[in-house]
Amino acid sequence: MKDLCERLSAATGITFRIDDDTCEPAASGAALNYWVSSYKDGFFLEANSIYDEVYASYVPGDAELIKKINELENDYRYV
């Protein structure tokens, strides 16, 4: 998971760390908070604003995970 945190941080510009409670990658971006869990052959991504859950769904691989995080961060940065 540490390797995944490093890859996500490098590709998104958001510092991912291992969450103390879940032992899974988590981060606070400029727009949203993110939690990533291993799920079957991919990941389950949750993204929340201060007020609402914005995204919670399966993402099939690393490249798609990075793409979705960047997309969410860009879409919600100025909301």
Chimera marker file (.cmm) of the C-alpha trace (Angstrom):
<marker_set name="trace">
<marker id="1" x="0.000" y="0.000" z="0.000" r="1" g="1" b="0" radius="0.5"/>
<marker id="2" x="2.897" y="2.364" z="0.641" r="1" g="1" b="0" radius="0.5"/>
<marker id="3" x="3.940" y="1.947" z="-3.005" r="1" g="1" b="0" radius="0.5"/>
<marker id="4" x="0.373" y="2.779" z="-4.089" r="1" g="1" b="0" radius="0.5"/>
<marker id="5" x="0.432" y="5.924" z="-1.912" r="1" g="1" b="0" radius="0.5"/>
<marker id="6" x="3.667" y="7.031" z="-3.552" r="1" g="1" b="0" radius="0.5"/>
<marker id="7" x="2.303" y="6.432" z="-7.077" r="1" g="1" b="0" radius="0.5"/>
<marker id="8" x="-0.961" y="8.260" z="-6.315" r="1" g="1" b="0" radius="0.5"/>
<marker id="9" x="0.876" y="11.186" z="-4.730" r="1" g="1" b="0" radius="0.5"/>
<marker id="10" x="3.252" y="11.530" z="-7.681" r="1" g="1" b="0" radius="0.5"/>
<marker id="11" x="0.474" y="11.326" z="-10.284" r="1" g="1" b="0" radius="0.5"/>
<marker id="12" x="-2.124" y="13.541" z="-8.595" r="1" g="1" b="0" radius="0.5"/>
<marker id="13" x="-0.081" y="16.082" z="-6.642" r="1" g="1" b="0" radius="0.5"/>
<marker id="14" x="-2.073" y="15.149" z="-3.525" r="1" g="1" b="0" radius="0.5"/>
<marker id="15" x="-0.179" y="13.612" z="-0.595" r="1" g="1" b="0" radius="0.5"/>
<marker id="16" x="-1.612" y="10.159" z="0.078" r="1" g="1" b="0" radius="0.5"/>
<marker id="17" x="-0.821" y="8.413" z="3.359" r="1" g="1" b="0" radius="0.5"/>
<marker id="18" x="-1.852" y="5.218" z="5.100" r="1" g="1" b="0" radius="0.5"/>
<marker id="19" x="-4.899" y="6.031" z="7.255" r="1" g="1" b="0" radius="0.5"/>
<marker id="20" x="-4.478" y="5.033" z="10.917" r="1" g="1" b="0" radius="0.5"/>
<marker id="21" x="-8.031" y="3.689" z="11.202" r="1" g="1" b="0" radius="0.5"/>
<marker id="22" x="-8.423" y="1.782" z="7.947" r="1" g="1" b="0" radius="0.5"/>
<marker id="23" x="-4.768" y="0.989" z="7.081" r="1" g="1" b="0" radius="0.5"/>
<marker id="24" x="-5.672" y="2.006" z="3.525" r="1" g="1" b="0" radius="0.5"/>
<marker id="25" x="-4.545" y="5.014" z="1.440" r="1" g="1" b="0" radius="0.5"/>
<marker id="26" x="-6.252" y="8.322" z="2.233" r="1" g="1" b="0" radius="0.5"/>
<marker id="27" x="-5.680" y="11.985" z="1.359" r="1" g="1" b="0" radius="0.5"/>
<marker id="28" x="-7.095" y="15.464" z="1.638" r="1" g="1" b="0" radius="0.5"/>
<marker id="29" x="-6.973" y="17.332" z="-1.646" r="1" g="1" b="0" radius="0.5"/>
<marker id="30" x="-7.781" y="20.954" z="-2.369" r="1" g="1" b="0" radius="0.5"/>
<marker id="31" x="-11.386" y="20.015" z="-3.094" r="1" g="1" b="0" radius="0.5"/>
<marker id="32" x="-12.174" y="16.615" z="-1.586" r="1" g="1" b="0" radius="0.5"/>
<marker id="33" x="-11.074" y="13.953" z="0.895" r="1" g="1" b="0" radius="0.5"/>
<marker id="34" x="-10.211" y="10.561" z="-0.597" r="1" g="1" b="0" radius="0.5"/>
<marker id="35" x="-10.159" y="6.989" z="0.712" r="1" g="1" b="0" radius="0.5"/>
<marker id="36" x="-8.943" y="4.069" z="-1.392" r="1" g="1" b="0" radius="0.5"/>
<marker id="37" x="-9.582" y="0.410" z="-0.554" r="1" g="1" b="0" radius="0.5"/>
<marker id="38" x="-8.346" y="-2.684" z="-2.342" r="1" g="1" b="0" radius="0.5"/>
<marker id="39" x="-11.307" y="-4.332" z="-4.022" r="1" g="1" b="0" radius="0.5"/>
<marker id="40" x="-11.216" y="-7.520" z="-6.111" r="1" g="1" b="0" radius="0.5"/>
<marker id="41" x="-9.022" y="-6.739" z="-9.128" r="1" g="1" b="0" radius="0.5"/>
<marker id="42" x="-9.081" y="-2.965" z="-8.599" r="1" g="1" b="0" radius="0.5"/>
<marker id="43" x="-9.986" y="-0.378" z="-6.002" r="1" g="1" b="0" radius="0.5"/>
<marker id="44" x="-12.986" y="1.163" z="-4.282" r="1" g="1" b="0" radius="0.5"/>
<marker id="45" x="-12.685" y="4.953" z="-4.246" r="1" g="1" b="0" radius="0.5"/>
<marker id="46" x="-14.623" y="7.221" z="-1.913" r="1" g="1" b="0" radius="0.5"/>
<marker id="47" x="-14.482" y="10.993" z="-2.272" r="1" g="1" b="0" radius="0.5"/>
<marker id="48" x="-16.238" y="13.371" z="0.109" r="1" g="1" b="0" radius="0.5"/>
<marker id="49" x="-16.574" y="17.099" z="0.437" r="1" g="1" b="0" radius="0.5"/>
<marker id="50" x="-17.149" y="18.656" z="3.832" r="1" g="1" b="0" radius="0.5"/>
<marker id="51" x="-20.885" y="18.279" z="3.275" r="1" g="1" b="0" radius="0.5"/>
<marker id="52" x="-21.556" y="15.336" z="0.957" r="1" g="1" b="0" radius="0.5"/>
<marker id="53" x="-20.319" y="12.075" z="-0.436" r="1" g="1" b="0" radius="0.5"/>
<marker id="54" x="-19.333" y="12.970" z="-3.991" r="1" g="1" b="0" radius="0.5"/>
<marker id="55" x="-18.168" y="9.625" z="-5.354" r="1" g="1" b="0" radius="0.5"/>
<marker id="56" x="-18.157" y="6.037" z="-4.125" r="1" g="1" b="0" radius="0.5"/>
<marker id="57" x="-17.527" y="3.331" z="-6.677" r="1" g="1" b="0" radius="0.5"/>
<marker id="58" x="-15.274" y="0.592" z="-7.979" r="1" g="1" b="0" radius="0.5"/>
<marker id="59" x="-12.331" y="1.652" z="-10.166" r="1" g="1" b="0" radius="0.5"/>
<marker id="60" x="-10.677" y="-1.140" z="-12.193" r="1" g="1" b="0" radius="0.5"/>
<marker id="61" x="-6.962" y="-0.259" z="-12.008" r="1" g="1" b="0" radius="0.5"/>
<marker id="62" x="-4.168" y="2.184" z="-11.132" r="1" g="1" b="0" radius="0.5"/>
<marker id="63" x="-4.443" y="4.291" z="-14.279" r="1" g="1" b="0" radius="0.5"/>
<marker id="64" x="-8.225" y="4.607" z="-13.931" r="1" g="1" b="0" radius="0.5"/>
<marker id="65" x="-7.881" y="5.423" z="-10.232" r="1" g="1" b="0" radius="0.5"/>
<marker id="66" x="-5.434" y="8.246" z="-10.945" r="1" g="1" b="0" radius="0.5"/>
<marker id="67" x="-7.616" y="9.533" z="-13.779" r="1" g="1" b="0" radius="0.5"/>
<marker id="68" x="-10.744" y="9.547" z="-11.569" r="1" g="1" b="0" radius="0.5"/>
<marker id="69" x="-9.001" y="11.323" z="-8.668" r="1" g="1" b="0" radius="0.5"/>
<marker id="70" x="-7.640" y="14.013" z="-11.000" r="1" g="1" b="0" radius="0.5"/>
<marker id="71" x="-11.063" y="14.384" z="-12.639" r="1" g="1" b="0" radius="0.5"/>
<marker id="72" x="-12.844" y="14.745" z="-9.284" r="1" g="1" b="0" radius="0.5"/>
<marker id="73" x="-10.266" y="17.182" z="-7.965" r="1" g="1" b="0" radius="0.5"/>
<marker id="74" x="-10.578" y="19.354" z="-11.075" r="1" g="1" b="0" radius="0.5"/>
<marker id="75" x="-14.391" y="19.199" z="-11.126" r="1" g="1" b="0" radius="0.5"/>
<marker id="76" x="-14.830" y="20.134" z="-7.461" r="1" g="1" b="0" radius="0.5"/>
<marker id="77" x="-11.889" y="22.460" z="-6.828" r="1" g="1" b="0" radius="0.5"/>
<marker id="78" x="-13.867" y="25.678" z="-7.240" r="1" g="1" b="0" radius="0.5"/>
<marker id="79" x="-17.305" y="24.524" z="-6.117" r="1" g="1" b="0" radius="0.5"/>
<link id1="1" id2="2" r="1" g="1" b="0" radius="0.2"/>
<link id1="2" id2="3" r="1" g="1" b="0" radius="0.2"/>
<link id1="3" id2="4" r="1" g="1" b="0" radius="0.2"/>
<link id1="4" id2="5" r="1" g="1" b="0" radius="0.2"/>
<link id1="5" id2="6" r="1" g="1" b="0" radius="0.2"/>
<link id1="6" id2="7" r="1" g="1" b="0" radius="0.2"/>
<link id1="7" id2="8" r="1" g="1" b="0" radius="0.2"/>
<link id1="8" id2="9" r="1" g="1" b="0" radius="0.2"/>
<link id1="9" id2="10" r="1" g="1" b="0" radius="0.2"/>
<link id1="10" id2="11" r="1" g="1" b="0" radius="0.2"/>
<link id1="11" id2="12" r="1" g="1" b="0" radius="0.2"/>
<link id1="12" id2="13" r="1" g="1" b="0" radius="0.2"/>
<link id1="13" id2="14" r="1" g="1" b="0" radius="0.2"/>
<link id1="14" id2="15" r="1" g="1" b="0" radius="0.2"/>
<link id1="15" id2="16" r="1" g="1" b="0" radius="0.2"/>
<link id1="16" id2="17" r="1" g="1" b="0" radius="0.2"/>
<link id1="17" id2="18" r="1" g="1" b="0" radius="0.2"/>
<link id1="18" id2="19" r="1" g="1" b="0" radius="0.2"/>
<link id1="19" id2="20" r="1" g="1" b="0" radius="0.2"/>
<link id1="20" id2="21" r="1" g="1" b="0" radius="0.2"/>
<link id1="21" id2="22" r="1" g="1" b="0" radius="0.2"/>
<link id1="22" id2="23" r="1" g="1" b="0" radius="0.2"/>
<link id1="23" id2="24" r="1" g="1" b="0" radius="0.2"/>
<link id1="24" id2="25" r="1" g="1" b="0" radius="0.2"/>
<link id1="25" id2="26" r="1" g="1" b="0" radius="0.2"/>
<link id1="26" id2="27" r="1" g="1" b="0" radius="0.2"/>
<link id1="27" id2="28" r="1" g="1" b="0" radius="0.2"/>
<link id1="28" id2="29" r="1" g="1" b="0" radius="0.2"/>
<link id1="29" id2="30" r="1" g="1" b="0" radius="0.2"/>
<link id1="30" id2="31" r="1" g="1" b="0" radius="0.2"/>
<link id1="31" id2="32" r="1" g="1" b="0" radius="0.2"/>
<link id1="32" id2="33" r="1" g="1" b="0" radius="0.2"/>
<link id1="33" id2="34" r="1" g="1" b="0" radius="0.2"/>
<link id1="34" id2="35" r="1" g="1" b="0" radius="0.2"/>
<link id1="35" id2="36" r="1" g="1" b="0" radius="0.2"/>
<link id1="36" id2="37" r="1" g="1" b="0" radius="0.2"/>
<link id1="37" id2="38" r="1" g="1" b="0" radius="0.2"/>
<link id1="38" id2="39" r="1" g="1" b="0" radius="0.2"/>
<link id1="39" id2="40" r="1" g="1" b="0" radius="0.2"/>
<link id1="40" id2="41" r="1" g="1" b="0" radius="0.2"/>
<link id1="41" id2="42" r="1" g="1" b="0" radius="0.2"/>
<link id1="42" id2="43" r="1" g="1" b="0" radius="0.2"/>
<link id1="43" id2="44" r="1" g="1" b="0" radius="0.2"/>
<link id1="44" id2="45" r="1" g="1" b="0" radius="0.2"/>
<link id1="45" id2="46" r="1" g="1" b="0" radius="0.2"/>
<link id1="46" id2="47" r="1" g="1" b="0" radius="0.2"/>
<link id1="47" id2="48" r="1" g="1" b="0" radius="0.2"/>
<link id1="48" id2="49" r="1" g="1" b="0" radius="0.2"/>
<link id1="49" id2="50" r="1" g="1" b="0" radius="0.2"/>
<link id1="50" id2="51" r="1" g="1" b="0" radius="0.2"/>
<link id1="51" id2="52" r="1" g="1" b="0" radius="0.2"/>
<link id1="52" id2="53" r="1" g="1" b="0" radius="0.2"/>
<link id1="53" id2="54" r="1" g="1" b="0" radius="0.2"/>
<link id1="54" id2="55" r="1" g="1" b="0" radius="0.2"/>
<link id1="55" id2="56" r="1" g="1" b="0" radius="0.2"/>
<link id1="56" id2="57" r="1" g="1" b="0" radius="0.2"/>
<link id1="57" id2="58" r="1" g="1" b="0" radius="0.2"/>
<link id1="58" id2="59" r="1" g="1" b="0" radius="0.2"/>
<link id1="59" id2="60" r="1" g="1" b="0" radius="0.2"/>
<link id1="60" id2="61" r="1" g="1" b="0" radius="0.2"/>
<link id1="61" id2="62" r="1" g="1" b="0" radius="0.2"/>
<link id1="62" id2="63" r="1" g="1" b="0" radius="0.2"/>
<link id1="63" id2="64" r="1" g="1" b="0" radius="0.2"/>
<link id1="64" id2="65" r="1" g="1" b="0" radius="0.2"/>
<link id1="65" id2="66" r="1" g="1" b="0" radius="0.2"/>
<link id1="66" id2="67" r="1" g="1" b="0" radius="0.2"/>
<link id1="67" id2="68" r="1" g="1" b="0" radius="0.2"/>
<link id1="68" id2="69" r="1" g="1" b="0" radius="0.2"/>
<link id1="69" id2="70" r="1" g="1" b="0" radius="0.2"/>
<link id1="70" id2="71" r="1" g="1" b="0" radius="0.2"/>
<link id1="71" id2="72" r="1" g="1" b="0" radius="0.2"/>
<link id1="72" id2="73" r="1" g="1" b="0" radius="0.2"/>
<link id1="73" id2="74" r="1" g="1" b="0" radius="0.2"/>
<link id1="74" id2="75" r="1" g="1" b="0" radius="0.2"/>
<link id1="75" id2="76" r="1" g="1" b="0" radius="0.2"/>
<link id1="76" id2="77" r="1" g="1" b="0" radius="0.2"/>
<link id1="77" id2="78" r="1" g="1" b="0" radius="0.2"/>
<link id1="78" id2="79" r="1" g="1" b="0" radius="0.2"/>
</marker_set>
